[in-house]
Amino acid sequence: MNTDYLKFLKQLLVFSAILALLVAAFTFLLPAAYVSPAWPFLIPFFIAATLLSYYYLLQTLHKRFIKFVNTFLLTILIKLVLYVSVMILYAFTHRREAVPFMLGFFLLYLCYTVFESVSIIRDTPHKPDGGEASSS
């Protein structure tokens, strides 16, 4: 398996463990009306979505740039549809817990999106001088 992917997996698991501790703390500290019982299940969901997305992005990272951009946009679209579907489905089936669920979902979405974006930017090969011609 690719060393970049294994490195990302380790970092993702550490990041997720920290988020799990924060979710547990919020579950005990916040009033019950602001807590969704689904919060602990969101972390494995986001881990799986992030791992799949990163895997496909990593496959195209060292190919043509346009292929990487297309894959990046496609993963964003697929995740958007998946995430909205999960939120709508949960909101219709658990109306009383819809707002706390969506708030927790949104916060975890932001955390995992920032984490994945930083990771993919860090793993993107950069040209040493930016590839621009000098004007001197």
FENMONOR-V176224 format. One record per pair of residues at least 4 apart in sequence whose C-alpha atoms are under 7 Angstrom apart, sorted by the first residue. I is the first residue (numbers start at 0). J is the second residue. Records with the same first field share a line. If there is no record, write none. Layout:
I: J  J
This chain:
1: 5
2: 6
3: 7
4: 8  54
5: 9
6: 10
7: 11
8: 12
9: 13
10: 14
11: 15
12: 16
13: 17
14: 18
15: 19  42
16: 20
17: 21
18: 22
19: 23
20: 24
21: 25
22: 26
23: 27
24: 28
25: 29
26: 34
29: 33  34
30: 34
33: 99
34: 99
35: 96  99  100
37: 41  100
38: 100  103
40: 44
41: 45
42: 46
43: 47
44: 48
45: 49
46: 50
47: 51
48: 52
49: 53  115
50: 54
51: 55
52: 56  74
53: 57
54: 58
55: 59
56: 60  67  70  71
59: 66  67
60: 67  123
62: 66  67
63: 67
64: 68
65: 69
66: 70
67: 71
68: 72
69: 73
70: 74
71: 75
72: 76
73: 77
74: 78
75: 79
76: 80
77: 81
78: 82
79: 83
80: 84
81: 85
82: 86
83: 87
84: 88
85: 89
86: 90  101
87: 91
88: 92
89: 93  97
90: 94  97
93: 97
96: 100
97: 101
98: 102
99: 103
100: 104
101: 105
102: 106
103: 107
104: 108
105: 109
106: 110
107: 111
108: 112
109: 113
110: 114
111: 115
112: 116
113: 117
114: 118
115: 119
116: 120
117: 121
118: 122
119: 123
126: 130
